[in-house]
Amino acid sequence: MFLARVTGSVVSTHKVQSMTGRKLLTVEPLRVEPANRDRLVGTGRTFVCVDTVGAGQDELVLIVQGSSARLTPETEKLPVDATIIGIVDTVNIENETIFSKDHPE
């Protein structure tokens, strides 16, 4: 699993039938800033994920990849490699809150 920020959406009018009606979002994976460990920073990469939780633009989300992406009831028969499985409320590192949904960066 990894943390990511929702950066946008993908619309595809022509796709396999099993993907019809599935919301696709672009996300940028995040990591703890190595020097001070007091904030999350982007990795510069982009993934397309199936959204199973109703995430929105700029939200911090929890992602699973690979075979784990197909282990939710919503995705078990879909040809997906990355799935949003949660919307993050807080992130704590070394007893310090470095992200809070109530107080975004």
Phi, psi and omega in degrees: 000153175209163178269147178207160174251135177289125183247345181176195181225164179234132175245129179225110182279338178244114180202172177299148187302324182295341180267355179300131179084001179272133179278127179247130180236148171267142180224152171247119177301149180240158174220161176289131179300121190293325186291308185253345180056033184244006179199166177262139179231151180288155179263348182086002179262161178228137175236151169256129183234150169278131181266119179252001186234002180079037180289158180230175181309134176071001178284151175272127186231164177253129186242143167240151183231167176068215183299331177297333180293342181255015183261007175267156178302329182283339187239004190299337180242021182257150177275068184241154180240350179212132184226136172278121182245357179195154172253126189277134176267313179214156172230126178243130176233126179050049177065016177240136176280117180256351172210136173222129178303326181286338180226071182297161182305000000 
